[in-house]
Amino acid sequence: MAGKSVQPRFTSAAQGYEGKALNLNAILIKDPPATFVITVEVDNMVDAGIRLGSKVLVNRARASKAKSGDIVLAVVEQEFVLSYLQKRGKTVRLLSGNKAMDYLPIELTEGMELIIWGVVEYGINKYS
């Protein structure tokens, strides 16, 4: 081996994909008529990776199947809320995903109106 050099080879991550257009709709959206994008205007979900200015993809078709632990876009008392859904028995709460701030949970009580608009499937952040 003395006197011989070995050159490192790096292959392109795009090798084999030359000429194929990137289509994020095909990758991220499974139900186009029921999916929409919103821009997040609050910082209550930063621990979930959803920051102020993030774009989230919300699937309305999953609204009726939302389960505890899902991040949902909901309407509570005529205001939009982006939160974790928590269901325990008959108790329904919407929880913040920002431990650094003192966002109080929203506990649904008798007479309060809750509409789950959809379940968040993806979050998109800009880094530069």
C-alpha positions in Angstrom: 0.0 0.0 0.0 3.0 2.3 0.4 3.0 4.9 -2.3 -0.6 4.5 -3.3 -3.2 7.0 -2.5 -6.9 6.4 -1.9 -9.3 9.1 -3.0 -12.5 9.4 -1.0 -15.6 9.1 -3.1 -18.8 10.8 -2.3 -21.9 10.0 -4.2 -24.6 12.6 -4.7 -27.8 12.2 -2.7 -29.6 13.0 -5.9 -28.0 10.1 -7.8 -30.7 8.2 -9.6 -33.2 11.0 -9.4 -31.8 13.2 -12.2 -34.6 14.7 -14.2 -37.3 13.9 -11.7 -39.1 17.0 -10.4 -39.6 17.4 -6.7 -43.3 17.3 -5.9 -44.0 18.1 -2.2 -47.7 17.7 -2.8 -47.3 14.1 -3.7 -45.0 13.5 -0.7 -46.9 15.4 2.0 -50.6 15.5 1.0 -52.5 12.3 1.0 -56.0 13.8 0.8 -55.7 17.0 -1.4 -59.4 18.2 -1.2 -59.3 18.0 2.6 -55.8 19.4 3.3 -54.9 23.1 3.7 -51.9 25.1 4.9 -52.0 27.7 7.7 -49.3 30.0 8.9 -48.8 29.8 12.7 -49.2 33.2 14.4 -48.6 32.0 18.0 -45.7 30.4 19.9 -47.7 27.9 22.0 -46.4 24.8 20.1 -42.7 25.4 20.0 -41.9 22.2 21.9 -43.6 20.3 19.1 -41.3 22.1 16.5 -44.1 24.4 15.4 -42.8 28.0 15.7 -44.1 31.4 15.0 -44.3 31.6 11.2 -44.3 27.9 10.7 -46.6 26.5 8.0 -48.7 23.5 9.1 -50.6 21.1 6.9 -54.0 20.4 8.4 -56.1 17.5 7.2 -59.8 18.2 7.7 -60.8 14.7 6.8 -59.2 13.5 10.1 -61.1 15.9 12.3 -63.8 13.4 13.3 -61.1 10.8 14.1 -58.9 13.1 16.2 -57.4 11.3 19.1 -55.7 12.2 22.3 -52.1 13.3 21.6 -52.9 14.7 18.1 -52.1 18.3 17.4 -55.3 19.8 16.2 -56.6 23.0 14.7 -59.8 23.7 16.7 -62.3 26.4 17.2 -63.2 27.1 20.8 -65.8 29.8 21.6 -65.3 31.2 18.0 -61.5 31.4 18.3 -59.0 29.3 16.4 -56.6 27.3 18.6 -53.6 25.1 17.7 -53.0 22.6 20.5 -52.5 19.1 21.6 -55.9 17.3 22.1 -56.3 15.4 25.4 -59.2 13.1 26.0 -59.6 11.4 29.4 -62.9 9.8 29.9 -65.5 12.6 29.4 -62.9 15.3 30.0 -61.5 17.1 26.9 -58.7 19.6 27.1 -56.5 21.5 24.7 -52.9 21.7 25.8 -50.0 24.0 24.9 -46.7 22.7 23.6 -44.6 25.4 25.1 -43.2 24.6 28.6 -41.4 27.9 28.8 -44.6 29.9 28.8 -47.5 29.7 31.1 -50.2 28.9 28.6 -53.1 27.4 30.6 -54.9 24.3 29.3 -58.3 24.9 27.9 -60.7 22.5 29.6 -64.0 22.1 27.8 -66.9 22.6 30.2 -70.6 22.2 29.7 -71.9 24.8 27.3 -68.6 25.5 25.6 -68.4 24.9 21.9 -65.5 22.9 20.4 -65.1 22.2 16.7 -62.1 20.2 15.6 -61.3 21.6 12.2 -58.5 19.1 11.4 -55.4 17.3 12.5 -51.9 18.7 11.9 -50.0 16.2 9.7 -46.8 18.2 9.0 -45.0 21.3 10.0 -42.7 23.3 7.7 -40.1 25.7 9.1 -37.8 28.1 7.3 -34.2 28.0 8.5 -32.4 30.7 6.5 
